[in-house]
């Protein structure tokens, strides 16, 4: 009996995952983490109204979710002051990126991103045979001008930019990105990932029309809304592009519980404001812990803080591993020179107390290695 007949592309790819989950690490270390500060989830949780809506929806989980995501799309349209035809809902930004790449990228097609930016986008591009071209960060910021110049050089179909950025937490004024878009080459679509925009200062969201054919904007309920496990994201774009998602998306990808929770969360703006305040406080505390240990926290417009460990990637990795050994789950950037940092998600007071206790010991272990 012969084995599966994989495509040549699949045969050429390594079997990898973009991230090693904390659960995997817990199994490897034989103990749970004391503080889960690595995945940029919201430990503050969803709105109580969202929890109650999901509880009530659980009785109907035997039914498929509405394949049109009608109620959520219309509520999002009202929230943003746009048409439902400008919105597609999907299984988190990760799922939507996969659908977009499937729509746009054939084997050999050029795609541009930043070296060290969100790796799941690259994972999807590789999975469809696209050719990834990278530009470096500039002063720990993604560089829109360099991205768009590279897109013109290689004839890119897509260019990816996160604002605010993961993994550095840096950000640009939305108006500056719109101005830079004047250099976006014809036929190139800007994928503007705004996953963390609810954490950011006013003016960070790009003031671009929903019908602008040059850009698709990605948003999520995974961060400030506290619903990472529910997998709810949405994209805002021109109606023709949004409609094209119906050619490739999993029409029953959104379950009823997730749809109900997201709808209730969107309507609880008071809870959102409370979480934003707690995130800002936690960022300040993480920065203070870093400085107390002689390290430099980078300014952040997200629900995490990148901490400059002051040396190279090998040293930062040693710090990270020593934190993990003490039960503190954190992550770090993948590419130099950003990999001189560790990245610490906002947490509760207890989480950050545990981090504050573990960090001096982790630094001592890394320095003596």
C-alpha positions in Angstrom: 0.0 0.0 0.0 1.4 3.4 -1.0 1.3 6.4 1.3 -0.5 9.7 0.7 0.4 11.5 -2.6 1.4 14.9 -1.3 1.7 17.8 -3.7 5.3 18.8 -4.6 4.8 22.0 -2.5 3.7 20.1 0.6 6.6 17.7 0.1 9.0 20.6 0.1 7.8 22.2 3.3 9.0 21.2 6.8 6.3 20.1 9.3 6.4 23.2 11.6 4.1 25.3 13.7 4.5 29.1 14.0 4.4 28.9 17.8 5.0 26.3 20.5 2.1 26.6 22.8 2.3 27.0 26.5 0.5 23.7 27.0 3.2 21.9 25.1 5.8 23.6 27.2 3.9 22.6 30.4 3.9 19.0 29.3 7.6 19.2 28.6 8.5 20.7 31.9 6.0 18.5 33.8 4.3 21.4 35.7 1.9 24.2 34.9 3.1 27.8 34.5 2.7 30.1 37.5 2.1 33.1 35.2 1.0 32.9 31.5 2.6 36.0 30.1 3.7 34.9 26.6 0.7 34.7 24.2 -0.7 38.3 24.5 -4.1 37.0 25.6 -6.1 39.1 28.0 -5.9 37.6 31.4 -8.6 40.1 32.4 -11.1 38.0 30.5 -14.1 38.8 28.4 -17.0 41.1 29.4 -19.4 39.4 31.9 -22.1 40.1 29.3 -20.1 38.1 26.8 -19.7 35.3 29.2 -23.4 35.2 29.9 -24.2 35.3 26.2 -21.9 32.4 25.5 -23.4 30.5 28.4 -26.9 30.9 26.9 -25.7 30.1 23.4 -24.1 26.8 24.6 -27.5 25.1 24.6 -27.7 25.6 20.9 -24.2 24.3 20.1 -25.7 21.3 18.4 -26.6 23.6 15.5 -24.1 25.1 13.1 -23.4 28.7 13.5 -24.9 31.2 11.0 -22.7 30.9 8.0 -23.2 34.6 7.1 -22.4 35.8 10.6 -25.3 38.2 9.9 -25.9 39.7 13.4 -22.2 40.2 14.2 -21.4 41.7 10.8 -24.2 44.1 11.0 -23.3 45.1 14.6 -19.7 45.7 13.5 -20.9 47.7 10.5 -22.9 49.9 12.9 -19.9 50.2 15.2 -17.6 51.4 12.5 -20.2 53.4 10.5 -19.8 51.3 7.4 -21.7 48.8 5.3 -21.9 45.1 6.2 -20.6 44.5 2.7 -17.3 45.9 4.0 -16.9 43.2 6.6 -16.0 39.5 6.7 -15.8 37.5 9.9 -13.5 34.6 10.4 -11.6 32.3 12.7 -9.3 35.0 14.2 -6.9 37.1 12.1 -4.9 33.9 11.6 -7.8 32.3 9.8 -8.5 35.4 7.7 -4.8 35.8 6.7 -5.0 32.2 5.5 -8.0 32.9 3.4 -6.6 36.1 2.0 -3.3 34.4 1.0 -5.3 31.5 -0.6 -7.2 34.1 -2.6 -4.2 36.2 -3.7 -1.0 34.1 -3.8 -0.1 31.5 -6.3 3.2 29.7 -6.4 6.0 32.1 -7.0 4.0 35.3 -6.3 5.9 37.9 -4.4 4.8 39.0 -0.9 6.6 41.6 1.3 6.8 41.7 5.1 9.2 42.8 7.8 12.0 40.5 9.0 10.8 39.3 12.4 7.1 40.4 12.1 4.2 38.2 12.9 5.2 34.7 11.6 1.8 33.2 11.0 1.5 35.4 7.9 4.7 33.9 6.5 3.5 30.4 7.4 0.4 30.9 5.2 2.4 32.4 2.3 4.9 29.5 2.4 1.9 27.1 2.4 0.7 28.4 -0.9 4.1 28.7 -2.5 4.5 32.4 -2.3 7.9 34.1 -2.4 8.5 36.1 0.8 10.6 39.2 0.6 11.6 40.9 3.9 12.8 44.3 5.0 14.4 45.2 8.3 12.8 47.1 11.1 13.9 50.7 11.6 14.5 51.6 15.2 12.3 48.8 16.4 9.5 50.0 14.2 8.2 48.4 11.0 9.1 50.7 8.1 6.2 51.4 5.8 8.3 53.3 3.3 10.8 50.5 3.0 8.0 47.9 2.8 6.3 49.8 -0.1 9.6 50.4 -1.9 10.4 46.7 -1.7 6.9 45.8 -2.9 7.5 48.0 -6.0 10.9 46.3 -6.6 9.5 42.8 -6.5 6.0 43.3 -8.0 4.4 42.1 -4.7 0.8 41.2 -4.6 0.6 41.6 -0.8 2.5 43.7 1.7 2.0 43.0 5.4 2.2 45.7 8.1 1.0 45.5 11.7 0.1 48.7 13.5 0.7 48.5 16.5 3.4 46.0 15.9 3.9 42.5 17.3 6.5 41.6 18.7 8.0 45.1 19.5 4.9 47.0 20.6 5.8 50.0 18.5 3.3 52.0 16.5 2.9 54.6 13.8 0.2 57.3 13.5 -2.5 56.0 11.3 -2.4 59.2 9.2 1.3 58.6 8.5 0.5 55.2 7.1 -2.2 56.6 4.9 0.3 59.2 3.6 2.9 56.4 3.0 0.3 54.5 1.0 0.8 56.9 -1.9 3.9 54.9 -2.7 2.1 51.6 -2.6 2.5 50.2 -6.2 -0.6 49.5 -8.4 -2.0 46.0 -7.9 -0.4 45.6 -4.5 -2.8 45.1 -1.5 -1.8 46.4 1.9 -2.7 43.9 4.7 -2.9 46.2 7.7 -3.0 44.1 10.9 -4.7 46.2 13.6 -5.0 43.4 16.2 -3.8 45.7 19.0 -5.4 49.0 17.9 -7.8 49.1 20.9 -4.7 49.2 23.2 -3.1 52.1 21.3 -3.3 55.9 21.6 -5.9 57.8 19.7 -4.9 58.4 16.1 -3.2 55.0 15.7 -6.0 53.5 13.6 -5.6 54.3 9.9 -8.1 56.9 8.8 -8.8 55.1 5.5 -12.1 54.6 3.8 -13.6 51.1 4.1 -14.0 51.1 0.3 -10.4 51.9 -0.4 -9.3 49.0 -2.7 -5.6 49.4 -1.7 -6.0 48.0 1.8 -7.6 45.4 3.9 -7.7 46.0 7.7 -7.7 43.1 10.2 -9.2 43.3 13.7 -9.8 40.8 16.4 -11.7 39.9 19.6 -8.6 38.0 20.9 -6.8 40.9 22.6 -8.6 43.6 24.6 -12.0 41.9 24.2 -10.5 38.8 26.0 -11.8 36.1 23.7 -8.6 34.6 22.2 -9.9 31.0 22.6 -13.1 31.8 20.8 -11.3 32.6 17.6 -13.2 35.6 16.3 -11.6 38.1 13.9 -12.9 40.3 11.1 -11.6 42.2 8.1 -12.6 45.5 6.7 -12.2 46.1 3.0 -13.8 47.0 -0.3 -17.0 45.0 -1.1 -15.5 43.2 -4.0 -12.6 41.9 -2.0 -14.8 41.0 1.0 -17.2 39.1 -1.3 -14.3 37.1 -2.7 -13.7 35.5 0.7 -16.9 33.5 0.1 -15.0 31.6 -2.6 -12.6 30.1 -0.2 -13.7 30.5 3.4 -15.0 27.8 5.7 -18.7 29.0 5.8 -19.3 27.1 9.1 -16.0 28.1 10.7 -17.7 30.3 13.3 -19.6 28.5 16.0 -22.6 29.9 17.7 -21.0 30.4 21.1 -18.2 32.5 19.6 -20.7 34.6 17.5 -22.9 35.3 20.6 -19.9 36.2 22.8 -18.4 38.6 20.3 -21.7 40.3 19.7 -22.2 40.9 23.4 -18.6 42.0 23.9 -18.9 44.6 21.2 -21.8 46.1 23.0 -20.1 46.3 26.3 -17.9 49.3 25.8 -17.7 50.0 29.6 -15.9 46.7 30.1 -13.6 47.5 27.2 -12.6 50.8 28.8 -11.9 49.0 32.1 -9.6 46.5 30.4 -7.8 49.3 28.6 -7.1 50.9 31.9 -5.8 47.7 33.4 -3.6 47.1 30.4 -2.1 50.6 30.7 -1.4 49.9 34.4 0.2 46.5 33.7 2.4 48.0 31.0 3.7 50.6 33.6 4.3 47.8 36.1 6.2 45.7 33.6 8.3 48.7 32.7 9.1 49.4 36.3 10.1 45.8 36.9 12.4 45.9 33.9 14.1 49.2 35.1 14.5 47.8 38.6 16.6 45.1 37.1 18.7 47.4 34.9 16.8 46.6 31.7 15.1 48.9 29.2 11.4 48.5 28.4 10.4 49.7 25.0 7.4 52.0 24.6 4.3 49.9 23.8 0.9 50.5 22.3 -0.2 46.9 22.8 -1.0 44.5 25.7 2.6 43.5 26.1 6.0 45.1 26.6 9.2 44.2 24.8 12.1 44.4 27.3 15.6 45.0 25.9 17.9 42.6 27.8 21.0 44.7 26.7 22.9 42.0 24.9 22.2 39.7 22.0 19.7 37.0 21.1 21.6 34.3 22.8 21.5 36.1 26.1 17.8 37.0 25.8 17.0 33.4 25.1 18.9 32.3 28.2 16.9 34.8 30.2 13.7 33.5 28.7 14.6 29.8 29.4 15.5 30.7 33.0 12.1 32.4 33.4 10.3 29.3 31.9 12.2 27.1 34.3 10.7 29.1 37.2 7.2 28.8 35.7 6.9 32.1 34.0 5.7 31.8 30.4 7.1 34.6 28.1 8.2 34.8 24.5 10.8 36.7 22.5 11.2 38.1 18.9 12.7 35.7 16.4 14.9 38.0 14.3 18.0 40.1 15.1 18.4 42.7 16.4 14.9 42.6 17.9 15.7 39.2 19.5 17.8 41.0 22.1 14.4 41.4 23.8 12.0 39.3 25.7 8.3 40.0 25.3 6.0 40.0 28.4 2.2 40.2 28.2 0.2 42.3 30.6 -1.0 40.3 33.5 -2.7 40.4 36.9 -1.0 41.8 40.0 -0.2 38.2 41.0 1.2 37.4 37.6 3.5 40.4 37.6 4.6 39.8 41.2 5.7 36.3 40.1 7.6 37.8 37.1 9.2 40.4 39.4 10.4 37.6 41.7 11.7 35.4 38.9 13.4 38.0 36.7 16.5 38.7 38.9 17.2 35.0 39.2 16.7 34.6 35.5 19.2 37.3 34.7 21.7 35.9 37.2 21.4 32.5 35.6 21.8 33.9 32.1 24.9 36.0 33.1 26.6 33.0 34.7 25.9 30.7 31.7 
